[in-house]
Amino acid sequence: MNFQNLNLIGFTKWVSSFVIIVGMALTAINIYPLNMYTHLVGITGWLVVAFALHDRSLIMLNTVAALIFTSGIIASLI
């Protein structure tokens, strides 16, 4: 993995973490369903990072979280 890829992964980790924090804040003030969309974006970013780093635990965690938030989003639309 070269330096540019590491910079991109690092950037993705920071942006995704910030987006998840925004999602938590939206959850705390009960902004629904925007909080789920926000979480899904952040978790998707972390899933990309997990695949880039071949980190199976992060892949599993973020895949399950993405499925949970996706099912919640679908439920909110029905």
For each residue, the residues with C-beta under 8 A, 3 or more apart:
1: 5 6 9 52
2: 5 6
3: 6 7
4: 7 8
5: 1 2 8 9 52
6: 1 2 3 9 10
7: 3 4 10 11
8: 4 5 11 12
9: 1 5 6 12 13 49 52 53
10: 6 7 13 14
11: 7 8 14 15
12: 8 9 15 16 45 48 49
13: 9 10 16 17 45 46 49
14: 10 11 17 18
15: 11 12 18 19 45
16: 12 13 19 20 41 42 43 44 45 46 49
17: 13 14 20 21 42 46
18: 14 15 21 22 42
19: 15 16 22 23 38 39 41 42 45
20: 16 17 23 24 38 39 42 43 46
21: 17 18 24 25
22: 18 19 25 26 38 42
23: 19 20 26 27 35 36 38 39 41 42
24: 20 21 27 28 35 39
25: 21 22 28 29
26: 22 23 29 31 34 35 38
27: 23 24 30 31 35 39
28: 24 25
29: 25 26
30: 27
31: 26 27 34 35
32: 35 36 76
33: 36 37 72 73 76
34: 26 31 37 38
35: 23 24 26 27 31 32 38 39
36: 23 32 33 39 40 69 72 73 76
37: 33 34 40 41 73
38: 19 20 22 23 26 34 35 41 42
39: 19 20 23 24 27 35 36 42 43 65 69
40: 36 37 43 44 66 69 70 73
41: 16 19 23 37 38 44 45
42: 16 17 18 19 20 22 23 38 39 45 46
43: 16 20 39 40 46 47 62 65 66 69
44: 16 40 41 47 48 62 66
45: 12 13 15 16 19 41 42 48 49
46: 13 16 17 20 42 43 49 50 58 62
47: 43 44 50 51 58 59 62 63 66
48: 12 44 45 51 52
49: 9 12 13 16 45 46 52 53 55 58
50: 46 47 53 55 58 59 61 62
51: 47 48 54 59
52: 1 5 9 48 49
53: 9 49 50 58
54: 51
55: 49 50 58 59
56: 59 60
57: 60 61
58: 46 47 49 50 53 55 61 62
59: 47 50 51 55 56 62 63
60: 56 57 63 64
61: 50 57 58 64 65
62: 43 44 46 47 50 58 59 65 66
63: 47 59 60 66 67
64: 60 61 67 68
65: 39 43 61 62 68 69
66: 40 43 44 47 62 63 69 70
67: 63 64 70 71
68: 64 65 71 72
69: 36 39 40 43 65 66 72 73
70: 40 66 67 73 74
71: 67 68 74 75
72: 33 36 68 69 75 76
73: 33 36 37 40 69 70 76 77
74: 70 71 77 78
75: 71 72 78
76: 32 33 36 72 73
77: 73 74
78: 74 75
